[in-house]
Amino acid sequence: MEPSFGGYGPPVITQSVLNKAFNNALHETIDFLVTEKGLDRYEAYALSAMAADCRVSQVVDVRKGVHCMVPKSLFSKVGKTAKAAN
């Protein structure tokens, strides 16, 4: 597994089997949401299930690549709403 955050947070995972690459990318996305956005694992899993956009980025070579993205707009709206409520 070779995660690469590239400044955004969603990892790009490469594996020799596409299913493993997808699972690893999803787990890295969940870990990112827990550590960087302060969600618990259940919230991160639920958000990933609803909003993560996982894409296959490499299938030609022996290594398979998958990356998952969660829209940043989901967090900016929550932050603005929370500040307005206080």
N, CA, C and O atoms as a CHARMM CRD file, in Angstrom:
* protein
*
  344
    1    1 MET  N      0.84700  -1.17600   0.00000 PROA 1      0.00000
    2    1 MET  CA     0.00000   0.00000   0.00000 PROA 1      0.00000
    3    1 MET  C      0.88800   1.23300   0.00000 PROA 1      0.00000
    4    1 MET  O      1.82200   1.32000   0.79700 PROA 1      0.00000
    5    2 GLU  N      0.61200   2.18700  -0.88200 PROA 2      0.00000
    6    2 GLU  CA     1.40700   3.39400  -1.00500 PROA 2      0.00000
    7    2 GLU  C      0.49400   4.61700  -1.01400 PROA 2      0.00000
    8    2 GLU  O      0.15500   5.11100  -2.09000 PROA 2      0.00000
    9    3 PRO  N      0.07800   5.12700   0.17100 PROA 3      0.00000
   10    3 PRO  CA    -0.80600   6.29200   0.17000 PROA 3      0.00000
   11    3 PRO  C     -0.05300   7.55200  -0.22500 PROA 3      0.00000
   12    3 PRO  O      1.10900   7.73400   0.13600 PROA 3      0.00000
   13    4 SER  N     -0.73200   8.42400  -0.97500 PROA 4      0.00000
   14    4 SER  CA    -0.16400   9.70400  -1.36600 PROA 4      0.00000
   15    4 SER  C     -1.24400  10.75300  -1.19700 PROA 4      0.00000
   16    4 SER  O     -2.24700  10.72300  -1.91100 PROA 4      0.00000
   17    5 PHE  N     -1.06200  11.68200  -0.26800 PROA 5      0.00000
   18    5 PHE  CA    -2.11600  12.63200   0.04500 PROA 5      0.00000
   19    5 PHE  C     -2.12000  13.85100  -0.85200 PROA 5      0.00000
   20    5 PHE  O     -3.16600  14.48600  -0.98500 PROA 5      0.00000
   21    6 GLY  N     -1.02900  14.21000  -1.46600 PROA 6      0.00000
   22    6 GLY  CA    -0.97900  15.27100  -2.46500 PROA 6      0.00000
   23    6 GLY  C     -1.61700  16.59000  -2.06000 PROA 6      0.00000
   24    6 GLY  O     -2.10800  17.31400  -2.92700 PROA 6      0.00000
   25    7 GLY  N     -1.62800  16.92900  -0.78100 PROA 7      0.00000
   26    7 GLY  CA    -2.15600  18.20500  -0.34300 PROA 7      0.00000
   27    7 GLY  C     -3.66000  18.24100  -0.12400 PROA 7      0.00000
   28    7 GLY  O     -4.15400  19.17000   0.51500 PROA 7      0.00000
   29    8 TYR  N     -4.39200  17.28400  -0.62000 PROA 8      0.00000
   30    8 TYR  CA    -5.84600  17.28700  -0.47000 PROA 8      0.00000
   31    8 TYR  C     -6.33100  16.36300   0.62500 PROA 8      0.00000
   32    8 TYR  O     -7.33700  16.66100   1.26900 PROA 8      0.00000
   33    9 GLY  N     -5.67000  15.28300   0.85300 PROA 9      0.00000
   34    9 GLY  CA    -6.12500  14.33700   1.84100 PROA 9      0.00000
   35    9 GLY  C     -6.60100  13.03000   1.26800 PROA 9      0.00000
   36    9 GLY  O     -6.28400  11.98900   1.84500 PROA 9      0.00000
   37   10 PRO  N     -7.34800  13.00000   0.16300 PROA 10     0.00000
   38   10 PRO  CA    -7.78100  11.69100  -0.32000 PROA 10     0.00000
   39   10 PRO  C     -6.59600  10.92300  -0.88600 PROA 10     0.00000
   40   10 PRO  O     -5.89300  11.42300  -1.76500 PROA 10     0.00000
   41   11 PRO  N     -6.37300   9.73400  -0.39600 PROA 11     0.00000
   42   11 PRO  CA    -5.20300   8.98400  -0.83600 PROA 11     0.00000
   43   11 PRO  C     -5.37600   8.33300  -2.19900 PROA 11     0.00000
   44   11 PRO  O     -6.49100   8.03200  -2.62500 PROA 11     0.00000
   45   12 VAL  N     -4.26600   8.12400  -2.86700 PROA 12     0.00000
   46   12 VAL  CA    -4.21800   7.31000  -4.07300 PROA 12     0.00000
   47   12 VAL  C     -3.51200   6.02800  -3.66600 PROA 12     0.00000
   48   12 VAL  O     -2.35700   6.06100  -3.23900 PROA 12     0.00000
   49   13 ILE  N     -4.19100   4.91000  -3.79400 PROA 13     0.00000
   50   13 ILE  CA    -3.66100   3.63200  -3.35100 PROA 13     0.00000
   51   13 ILE  C     -3.38200   2.76500  -4.55900 PROA 13     0.00000
   52   13 ILE  O     -4.20800   2.66900  -5.46600 PROA 13     0.00000
   53   14 THR  N     -2.22300   2.13500  -4.57400 PROA 14     0.00000
   54   14 THR  CA    -1.91500   1.19900  -5.64900 PROA 14     0.00000
   55   14 THR  C     -1.71900  -0.18700  -5.06000 PROA 14     0.00000
   56   14 THR  O     -1.05600  -0.34700  -4.03500 PROA 14     0.00000
   57   15 GLN  N     -2.28600  -1.16800  -5.69900 PROA 15     0.00000
   58   15 GLN  CA    -2.19300  -2.57400  -5.29500 PROA 15     0.00000
   59   15 GLN  C     -2.17700  -3.41700  -6.55400 PROA 15     0.00000
   60   15 GLN  O     -2.47000  -2.92200  -7.64200 PROA 15     0.00000
   61   16 SER  N     -1.83900  -4.67800  -6.41000 PROA 16     0.00000
   62   16 SER  CA    -1.84600  -5.56300  -7.57100 PROA 16     0.00000
   63   16 SER  C     -3.25000  -6.07800  -7.89000 PROA 16     0.00000
   64   16 SER  O     -3.48600  -6.56400  -8.99600 PROA 16     0.00000
   65   17 VAL  N     -4.17800  -5.98300  -6.95000 PROA 17     0.00000
   66   17 VAL  CA    -5.56000  -6.43000  -7.14200 PROA 17     0.00000
   67   17 VAL  C     -6.48000  -5.22500  -6.94600 PROA 17     0.00000
   68   17 VAL  O     -6.36900  -4.52300  -5.94100 PROA 17     0.00000
   69   18 LEU  N     -7.37200  -4.98200  -7.87900 PROA 18     0.00000
   70   18 LEU  CA    -8.22100  -3.79700  -7.84700 PROA 18     0.00000
   71   18 LEU  C     -9.10500  -3.74200  -6.60600 PROA 18     0.00000
   72   18 LEU  O     -9.26100  -2.67100  -6.02000 PROA 18     0.00000
   73   19 ASN  N     -9.68200  -4.85500  -6.19200 PROA 19     0.00000
   74   19 ASN  CA   -10.54200  -4.85600  -5.00200 PROA 19     0.00000
   75   19 ASN  C     -9.76700  -4.43000  -3.76100 PROA 19     0.00000
   76   19 ASN  O    -10.27800  -3.68100  -2.92900 PROA 19     0.00000
   77   20 LYS  N     -8.53200  -4.91100  -3.64000 PROA 20     0.00000
   78   20 LYS  CA    -7.70900  -4.52200  -2.49200 PROA 20     0.00000
   79   20 LYS  C     -7.37600  -3.03700  -2.55000 PROA 20     0.00000
   80   20 LYS  O     -7.37600  -2.35800  -1.52400 PROA 20     0.00000
   81   21 ALA  N     -7.09600  -2.53700  -3.74100 PROA 21     0.00000
   82   21 ALA  CA    -6.79500  -1.11200  -3.90000 PROA 21     0.00000
   83   21 ALA  C     -7.99700  -0.26900  -3.49100 PROA 21     0.00000
   84   21 ALA  O     -7.84200   0.74600  -2.81200 PROA 21     0.00000
   85   22 PHE  N     -9.19900  -0.68700  -3.90500 PROA 22     0.00000
   86   22 PHE  CA   -10.41400   0.05000  -3.53200 PROA 22     0.00000
   87   22 PHE  C    -10.61600   0.02900  -2.02200 PROA 22     0.00000
   88   22 PHE  O    -10.85300   1.07300  -1.41400 PROA 22     0.00000
   89   23 ASN  N    -10.52300  -1.14800  -1.41600 PROA 23     0.00000
   90   23 ASN  CA   -10.71200  -1.25200   0.03300 PROA 23     0.00000
   91   23 ASN  C     -9.69300  -0.41600   0.79400 PROA 23     0.00000
   92   23 ASN  O    -10.03800   0.26000   1.76300 PROA 23     0.00000
   93   24 ASN  N     -8.43800  -0.46200   0.35500 PROA 24     0.00000
   94   24 ASN  CA    -7.41000   0.32200   1.02800 PROA 24     0.00000
   95   24 ASN  C     -7.64300   1.81700   0.86800 PROA 24     0.00000
   96   24 ASN  O     -7.44500   2.57500   1.81800 PROA 24     0.00000
   97   25 ALA  N     -8.06000   2.25500  -0.31500 PROA 25     0.00000
   98   25 ALA  CA    -8.34000   3.67300  -0.54200 PROA 25     0.00000
   99   25 ALA  C     -9.50500   4.13600   0.33200 PROA 25     0.00000
  100   25 ALA  O     -9.45800   5.22800   0.89800 PROA 25     0.00000
  101   26 LEU  N    -10.52800   3.32800   0.44300 PROA 26     0.00000
  102   26 LEU  CA   -11.67500   3.68400   1.28600 PROA 26     0.00000
  103   26 LEU  C    -11.27500   3.74900   2.75600 PROA 26     0.00000
  104   26 LEU  O    -11.69900   4.65900   3.47000 PROA 26     0.00000
  105   27 HSD  N    -10.47500   2.80800   3.21300 PROA 27     0.00000
  106   27 HSD  CA   -10.02500   2.81200   4.61100 PROA 27     0.00000
  107   27 HSD  C     -9.11700   4.00700   4.88900 PROA 27     0.00000
  108   27 HSD  O     -9.18600   4.59500   5.96800 PROA 27     0.00000
  109   28 GLU  N     -8.26900   4.37100   3.93000 PROA 28     0.00000
  110   28 GLU  CA    -7.41300   5.55200   4.09500 PROA 28     0.00000
  111   28 GLU  C     -8.25700   6.82600   4.13200 PROA 28     0.00000
  112   28 GLU  O     -7.93100   7.76400   4.86100 PROA 28     0.00000
  113   29 THR  N     -9.32900   6.86600   3.35800 PROA 29     0.00000
  114   29 THR  CA   -10.23400   8.01400   3.37700 PROA 29     0.00000
  115   29 THR  C    -10.91100   8.12000   4.73300 PROA 29     0.00000
  116   29 THR  O    -11.01500   9.21400   5.28900 PROA 29     0.00000
  117   30 ILE  N    -11.36800   7.00700   5.26700 PROA 30     0.00000
  118   30 ILE  CA   -11.98500   6.98300   6.59500 PROA 30     0.00000
  119   30 ILE  C    -10.98300   7.44400   7.64500 PROA 30     0.00000
  120   30 ILE  O    -11.31900   8.25600   8.50700 PROA 30     0.00000
  121   31 ASP  N     -9.76200   6.93600   7.58000 PROA 31     0.00000
  122   31 ASP  CA    -8.72000   7.35000   8.53200 PROA 31     0.00000
  123   31 ASP  C     -8.46300   8.85400   8.43300 PROA 31     0.00000
  124   31 ASP  O     -8.29500   9.52300   9.45200 PROA 31     0.00000
  125   32 PHE  N     -8.43300   9.38400   7.21400 PROA 32     0.00000
  126   32 PHE  CA    -8.23700  10.81700   7.01400 PROA 32     0.00000
  127   32 PHE  C     -9.36100  11.61300   7.67300 PROA 32     0.00000
  128   32 PHE  O     -9.09700  12.60300   8.35600 PROA 32     0.00000
  129   33 LEU  N    -10.60100  11.19400   7.47700 PROA 33     0.00000
  130   33 LEU  CA   -11.73700  11.90800   8.05900 PROA 33     0.00000
  131   33 LEU  C    -11.68800  11.87200   9.58400 PROA 33     0.00000
  132   33 LEU  O    -12.08300  12.83600  10.24000 PROA 33     0.00000
  133   34 VAL  N    -11.21300  10.78300  10.14000 PROA 34     0.00000
  134   34 VAL  CA   -11.09800  10.66900  11.59600 PROA 34     0.00000
  135   34 VAL  C    -10.00100  11.59200  12.12200 PROA 34     0.00000
  136   34 VAL  O    -10.22600  12.35700  13.06000 PROA 34     0.00000
  137   35 THR  N     -8.81600  11.52000  11.51700 PROA 35     0.00000
  138   35 THR  CA    -7.67900  12.27900  12.04900 PROA 35     0.00000
  139   35 THR  C     -7.72100  13.76300  11.68400 PROA 35     0.00000
  140   35 THR  O     -7.36800  14.60400  12.51100 PROA 35     0.00000
  141   36 GLU  N     -8.13900  14.09700  10.48000 PROA 36     0.00000
  142   36 GLU  CA    -8.07400  15.48300  10.03200 PROA 36     0.00000
  143   36 GLU  C     -9.36700  16.26500  10.25100 PROA 36     0.00000
  144   36 GLU  O     -9.32300  17.48000  10.44300 PROA 36     0.00000
  145   37 LYS  N    -10.50100  15.59800  10.22500 PROA 37     0.00000
  146   37 LYS  CA   -11.78900  16.29200  10.33800 PROA 37     0.00000
  147   37 LYS  C    -12.48800  16.04100  11.66600 PROA 37     0.00000
  148   37 LYS  O    -13.53900  16.62600  11.92900 PROA 37     0.00000
  149   38 GLY  N    -11.92100  15.18100  12.50700 PROA 38     0.00000
  150   38 GLY  CA   -12.45900  14.98100  13.84800 PROA 38     0.00000
  151   38 GLY  C    -13.71500  14.12700  13.93200 PROA 38     0.00000
  152   38 GLY  O    -14.40900  14.16600  14.94700 PROA 38     0.00000
  153   39 LEU  N    -14.02400  13.36300  12.90100 PROA 39     0.00000
  154   39 LEU  CA   -15.18300  12.47500  12.95300 PROA 39     0.00000
  155   39 LEU  C    -14.80400  11.19100  13.67500 PROA 39     0.00000
  156   39 LEU  O    -13.63700  10.80000  13.67800 PROA 39     0.00000
  157   40 ASP  N    -15.79100  10.53000  14.29100 PROA 40     0.00000
  158   40 ASP  CA   -15.47800   9.19100  14.80300 PROA 40     0.00000
  159   40 ASP  C    -15.56100   8.21300  13.63300 PROA 40     0.00000
  160   40 ASP  O    -16.02400   8.57400  12.55100 PROA 40     0.00000
  161   41 ARG  N    -15.11600   6.98100  13.84800 PROA 41     0.00000
  162   41 ARG  CA   -15.01600   6.02500  12.73700 PROA 41     0.00000
  163   41 ARG  C    -16.37500   5.72700  12.11200 PROA 41     0.00000
  164   41 ARG  O    -16.46400   5.53800  10.89900 PROA 41     0.00000
  165   42 TYR  N    -17.43300   5.68100  12.91700 PROA 42     0.00000
  166   42 TYR  CA   -18.76700   5.39900  12.38300 PROA 42     0.00000
  167   42 TYR  C    -19.26500   6.55000  11.50600 PROA 42     0.00000
  168   42 TYR  O    -19.84100   6.32200  10.44200 PROA 42     0.00000
  169   43 GLU  N    -19.03900   7.79000  11.96100 PROA 43     0.00000
  170   43 GLU  CA   -19.42800   8.95000  11.15700 PROA 43     0.00000
  171   43 GLU  C    -18.63100   8.99600   9.84900 PROA 43     0.00000
  172   43 GLU  O    -19.18400   9.27600   8.78500 PROA 43     0.00000
  173   44 ALA  N    -17.33500   8.72000   9.94100 PROA 44     0.00000
  174   44 ALA  CA   -16.47000   8.74100   8.75700 PROA 44     0.00000
  175   44 ALA  C    -16.89400   7.66100   7.76100 PROA 44     0.00000
  176   44 ALA  O    -16.90600   7.89800   6.55300 PROA 44     0.00000
  177   45 TYR  N    -17.23900   6.48200   8.26500 PROA 45     0.00000
  178   45 TYR  CA   -17.69000   5.40000   7.39800 PROA 45     0.00000
  179   45 TYR  C    -19.00700   5.77700   6.71300 PROA 45     0.00000
  180   45 TYR  O    -19.16800   5.57300   5.50900 PROA 45     0.00000
  181   46 ALA  N    -19.94600   6.33100   7.48900 PROA 46     0.00000
  182   46 ALA  CA   -21.24400   6.72200   6.92500 PROA 46     0.00000
  183   46 ALA  C    -21.07300   7.82400   5.88200 PROA 46     0.00000
  184   46 ALA  O    -21.69000   7.76900   4.81900 PROA 46     0.00000
  185   47 LEU  N    -20.24300   8.82200   6.17600 PROA 47     0.00000
  186   47 LEU  CA   -20.00400   9.89500   5.22000 PROA 47     0.00000
  187   47 LEU  C    -19.35400   9.36200   3.95300 PROA 47     0.00000
  188   47 LEU  O    -19.72000   9.76000   2.84700 PROA 47     0.00000
  189   48 SER  N    -18.39000   8.46300   4.11200 PROA 48     0.00000
  190   48 SER  CA   -17.72600   7.87100   2.94700 PROA 48     0.00000
  191   48 SER  C    -18.70900   7.07200   2.10000 PROA 48     0.00000
  192   48 SER  O    -18.64800   7.10800   0.87100 PROA 48     0.00000
  193   49 ALA  N    -19.61000   6.35500   2.75600 PROA 49     0.00000
  194   49 ALA  CA   -20.59500   5.55100   2.02600 PROA 49     0.00000
  195   49 ALA  C    -21.53200   6.43800   1.20700 PROA 49     0.00000
  196   49 ALA  O    -21.96700   6.05600   0.12100 PROA 49     0.00000
  197   50 MET  N    -21.83900   7.62100   1.73600 PROA 50     0.00000
  198   50 MET  CA   -22.78900   8.50400   1.05000 PROA 50     0.00000
  199   50 MET  C    -22.13000   9.46700   0.07500 PROA 50     0.00000
  200   50 MET  O    -22.70200   9.77100  -0.97200 PROA 50     0.00000
  201   51 ALA  N    -20.93500   9.95300   0.40300 PROA 51     0.00000
  202   51 ALA  CA   -20.40500  11.08200  -0.35600 PROA 51     0.00000
  203   51 ALA  C    -19.05200  10.85600  -1.02500 PROA 51     0.00000
  204   51 ALA  O    -18.65300  11.65400  -1.87400 PROA 51     0.00000
  205   52 ALA  N    -18.34200   9.79900  -0.66800 PROA 52     0.00000
  206   52 ALA  CA   -17.01600   9.59200  -1.26100 PROA 52     0.00000
  207   52 ALA  C    -17.15500   9.20800  -2.72800 PROA 52     0.00000
  208   52 ALA  O    -17.97800   8.37100  -3.09600 PROA 52     0.00000
  209   53 ASP  N    -16.34400   9.82900  -3.53800 PROA 53     0.00000
  210   53 ASP  CA   -16.29300   9.54000  -4.96900 PROA 53     0.00000
  211   53 ASP  C    -14.99300   8.78400  -5.20900 PROA 53     0.00000
  212   53 ASP  O    -13.92000   9.38500  -5.25500 PROA 53     0.00000
  213   54 CYS  N    -15.09100   7.46900  -5.36100 PROA 54     0.00000
  214   54 CYS  CA   -13.90600   6.62400  -5.56500 PROA 54     0.00000
  215   54 CYS  C    -13.75500   6.33700  -7.04900 PROA 54     0.00000
  216   54 CYS  O    -14.70000   5.92900  -7.72500 PROA 54     0.00000
  217   55 ARG  N    -12.54400   6.56000  -7.53600 PROA 55     0.00000
  218   55 ARG  CA   -12.28800   6.38600  -8.96700 PROA 55     0.00000
  219   55 ARG  C    -11.06100   5.51000  -9.18200 PROA 55     0.00000
  220   55 ARG  O    -10.08900   5.56900  -8.42800 PROA 55     0.00000
  221   56 VAL  N    -11.13300   4.70800 -10.21700 PROA 56     0.00000
  222   56 VAL  CA    -9.99300   3.89700 -10.61000 PROA 56     0.00000
  223   56 VAL  C     -9.07400   4.80400 -11.42400 PROA 56     0.00000
  224   56 VAL  O     -9.49700   5.40900 -12.40900 PROA 56     0.00000
  225   57 SER  N     -7.81900   4.89100 -11.00300 PROA 57     0.00000
  226   57 SER  CA    -6.90000   5.79300 -11.68100 PROA 57     0.00000
  227   57 SER  C     -5.81500   5.07200 -12.46500 PROA 57     0.00000
  228   57 SER  O     -5.08900   5.68900 -13.24400 PROA 57     0.00000
  229   58 GLN  N     -5.70700   3.77600 -12.26000 PROA 58     0.00000
  230   58 GLN  CA    -4.65600   3.04000 -12.97000 PROA 58     0.00000
  231   58 GLN  C     -5.02900   1.56100 -13.02000 PROA 58     0.00000
  232   58 GLN  O     -5.21200   0.93600 -11.97500 PROA 58     0.00000
  233   59 VAL  N     -5.14100   1.00000 -14.20900 PROA 59     0.00000
  234   59 VAL  CA    -5.41000  -0.43200 -14.34900 PROA 59     0.00000
  235   59 VAL  C     -4.51800  -1.08700 -15.40300 PROA 59     0.00000
  236   59 VAL  O     -4.52700  -2.31000 -15.54300 PROA 59     0.00000
  237   60 VAL  N     -3.76700  -0.30600 -16.12500 PROA 60     0.00000
  238   60 VAL  CA    -2.96600  -0.84100 -17.23000 PROA 60     0.00000
  239   60 VAL  C     -1.77200  -1.63800 -16.72300 PROA 60     0.00000
  240   60 VAL  O     -1.49800  -2.73300 -17.21400 PROA 60     0.00000
  241   61 ASP  N     -1.07700  -1.10000 -15.76200 PROA 61     0.00000
  242   61 ASP  CA     0.11600  -1.75700 -15.23900 PROA 61     0.00000
  243   61 ASP  C     -0.26700  -2.87300 -14.27200 PROA 61     0.00000
  244   61 ASP  O     -1.44600  -3.11600 -14.01300 PROA 61     0.00000
  245   62 VAL  N      0.73300  -3.53200 -13.75600 PROA 62     0.00000
  246   62 VAL  CA     0.49500  -4.58400 -12.76300 PROA 62     0.00000
  247   62 VAL  C     -0.15700  -3.99700 -11.52100 PROA 62     0.00000
  248   62 VAL  O     -1.03300  -4.62100 -10.92300 PROA 62     0.00000
  249   63 ARG  N      0.26700  -2.80000 -11.13100 PROA 63     0.00000
  250   63 ARG  CA    -0.30300  -2.13300  -9.96300 PROA 63     0.00000
  251   63 ARG  C     -1.61200  -1.45000 -10.35200 PROA 63     0.00000
  252   63 ARG  O     -1.69600  -0.81300 -11.40300 PROA 63     0.00000
  253   64 LYS  N     -2.61700  -1.58000  -9.51600 PROA 64     0.00000
  254   64 LYS  CA    -3.92200  -0.94900  -9.74800 PROA 64     0.00000
  255   64 LYS  C     -4.04300   0.25200  -8.82700 PROA 64     0.00000
  256   64 LYS  O     -3.63300   0.18400  -7.66900 PROA 64     0.00000
  257   65 GLY  N     -4.59500   1.34600  -9.31900 PROA 65     0.00000
  258   65 GLY  CA    -4.71900   2.55900  -8.52400 PROA 65     0.00000
  259   65 GLY  C     -6.16600   2.97700  -8.34200 PROA 65     0.00000
  260   65 GLY  O     -6.96100   2.93400  -9.28100 PROA 65     0.00000
  261   66 VAL  N     -6.50200   3.38400  -7.12400 PROA 66     0.00000
  262   66 VAL  CA    -7.84100   3.87200  -6.79000 PROA 66     0.00000
  263   66 VAL  C     -7.67100   5.08300  -5.87700 PROA 66     0.00000
  264   66 VAL  O     -6.82100   5.07600  -4.98600 PROA 66     0.00000
  265   67 HSD  N     -8.47100   6.11500  -6.09500 PROA 67     0.00000
  266   67 HSD  CA    -8.48200   7.23200  -5.15900 PROA 67     0.00000
  267   67 HSD  C     -9.92500   7.57400  -4.81700 PROA 67     0.00000
  268   67 HSD  O    -10.82000   7.45500  -5.65300 PROA 67     0.00000
  269   68 CYS  N    -10.13400   7.99900  -3.58400 PROA 68     0.00000
  270   68 CYS  CA   -11.45900   8.38500  -3.09600 PROA 68     0.00000
  271   68 CYS  C    -11.40200   9.84900  -2.66100 PROA 68     0.00000
  272   68 CYS  O    -10.43500  10.29100  -2.03900 PROA 68     0.00000
  273   69 MET  N    -12.45000  10.58600  -2.99800 PROA 69     0.00000
  274   69 MET  CA   -12.52400  12.00200  -2.65200 PROA 69     0.00000
  275   69 MET  C    -13.84200  12.28900  -1.94700 PROA 69     0.00000
  276   69 MET  O    -14.88700  11.74400  -2.30200 PROA 69     0.00000
  277   70 VAL  N    -13.77000  13.15300  -0.94500 PROA 70     0.00000
  278   70 VAL  CA   -14.96200  13.64200  -0.25500 PROA 70     0.00000
  279   70 VAL  C    -15.00400  15.14500  -0.50000 PROA 70     0.00000
  280   70 VAL  O    -14.00800  15.82800  -0.26300 PROA 70     0.00000
  281   71 PRO  N    -16.13300  15.67900  -0.97000 PROA 71     0.00000
  282   71 PRO  CA   -16.20000  17.11200  -1.27500 PROA 71     0.00000
  283   71 PRO  C    -15.88800  17.98300  -0.05800 PROA 71     0.00000
  284   71 PRO  O    -16.45400  17.79300   1.01800 PROA 71     0.00000
  285   72 LYS  N    -14.98600  18.93500  -0.24800 PROA 72     0.00000
  286   72 LYS  CA   -14.64000  19.86000   0.83100 PROA 72     0.00000
  287   72 LYS  C    -15.83800  20.71500   1.23800 PROA 72     0.00000
  288   72 LYS  O    -15.91800  21.17300   2.37800 PROA 72     0.00000
  289   73 SER  N    -16.75700  20.92700   0.31700 PROA 73     0.00000
  290   73 SER  CA   -17.92200  21.77400   0.59100 PROA 73     0.00000
  291   73 SER  C    -18.77900  21.21700   1.72500 PROA 73     0.00000
  292   73 SER  O    -19.49200  21.97700   2.38000 PROA 73     0.00000
  293   74 LEU  N    -18.72600  19.93300   1.96600 PROA 74     0.00000
  294   74 LEU  CA   -19.47700  19.34400   3.07700 PROA 74     0.00000
  295   74 LEU  C    -18.99200  19.87800   4.41600 PROA 74     0.00000
  296   74 LEU  O    -19.77200  19.99000   5.36200 PROA 74     0.00000
  297   75 PHE  N    -17.72200  20.20400   4.50000 PROA 75     0.00000
  298   75 PHE  CA   -17.15500  20.66600   5.75900 PROA 75     0.00000
  299   75 PHE  C    -17.23000  22.17400   5.91300 PROA 75     0.00000
  300   75 PHE  O    -17.39400  22.66000   7.03100 PROA 75     0.00000
  301   76 SER  N    -17.11800  22.92400   4.83900 PROA 76     0.00000
  302   76 SER  CA   -17.16900  24.37200   4.95700 PROA 76     0.00000
  303   76 SER  C    -18.57100  24.82600   5.36600 PROA 76     0.00000
  304   76 SER  O    -18.70700  25.78600   6.12500 PROA 76     0.00000
  305   77 LYS  N    -19.59700  24.16300   4.88400 PROA 77     0.00000
  306   77 LYS  CA   -20.97000  24.53000   5.25700 PROA 77     0.00000
  307   77 LYS  C    -21.23100  24.22100   6.71400 PROA 77     0.00000
  308   77 LYS  O    -21.88700  25.00400   7.40000 PROA 77     0.00000
  309   78 VAL  N    -20.72900  23.09100   7.20600 PROA 78     0.00000
  310   78 VAL  CA   -20.92600  22.72100   8.61400 PROA 78     0.00000
  311   78 VAL  C    -20.23800  23.73600   9.50800 PROA 78     0.00000
  312   78 VAL  O    -20.80200  24.16600  10.51400 PROA 78     0.00000
  313   79 GLY  N    -19.01500  24.12400   9.14200 PROA 79     0.00000
  314   79 GLY  CA   -18.27900  25.09400   9.93400 PROA 79     0.00000
  315   79 GLY  C    -18.98200  26.44400  10.00600 PROA 79     0.00000
  316   79 GLY  O    -19.04300  27.05300  11.07400 PROA 79     0.00000
  317   80 LYS  N    -19.51400  26.91800   8.88200 PROA 80     0.00000
  318   80 LYS  CA   -20.21600  28.19800   8.84300 PROA 80     0.00000
  319   80 LYS  C    -21.50800  28.12700   9.64900 PROA 80     0.00000
  320   80 LYS  O    -21.86600  29.08300  10.33800 PROA 80     0.00000
  321   81 THR  N    -22.21700  26.98500   9.56300 PROA 81     0.00000
  322   81 THR  CA   -23.46100  26.82200  10.31200 PROA 81     0.00000
  323   81 THR  C    -23.17700  26.79000  11.81100 PROA 81     0.00000
  324   81 THR  O    -23.89900  27.40700  12.59300 PROA 81     0.00000
  325   82 ALA  N    -22.13000  26.07500  12.21100 PROA 82     0.00000
  326   82 ALA  CA   -21.77800  25.97200  13.62500 PROA 82     0.00000
  327   82 ALA  C    -21.38200  27.33000  14.18300 PROA 82     0.00000
  328   82 ALA  O    -21.75700  27.65900  15.30800 PROA 82     0.00000
  329   83 LYS  N    -20.63400  28.12900  13.42400 PROA 83     0.00000
  330   83 LYS  CA   -20.22900  29.45200  13.87900 PROA 83     0.00000
  331   83 LYS  C    -21.43600  30.37500  13.99800 PROA 83     0.00000
  332   83 LYS  O    -21.51900  31.17300  14.93200 PROA 83     0.00000
  333   84 ALA  N    -22.36300  30.27200  13.06200 PROA 84     0.00000
  334   84 ALA  CA   -23.54800  31.12300  13.09700 PROA 84     0.00000
  335   84 ALA  C    -24.45200  30.79800  14.29300 PROA 84     0.00000
  336   84 ALA  O    -25.10900  31.68100  14.84400 PROA 84     0.00000
  337   85 ALA  N    -24.47400  29.50900  14.68600 PROA 85     0.00000
  338   85 ALA  CA   -25.31500  29.09600  15.80900 PROA 85     0.00000
  339   85 ALA  C    -24.78400  29.60100  17.13100 PROA 85     0.00000
  340   85 ALA  O    -25.54900  29.80100  18.07400 PROA 85     0.00000
  341   86 ASN  N    -23.46100  29.81300  17.21200 PROA 86     0.00000
  342   86 ASN  CA   -22.86500  30.30100  18.47700 PROA 86     0.00000
  343   86 ASN  C    -23.07800  31.75900  18.55000 PROA 86     0.00000
  344   86 ASN  O    -22.66700  32.39500  19.52000 PROA 86     0.00000
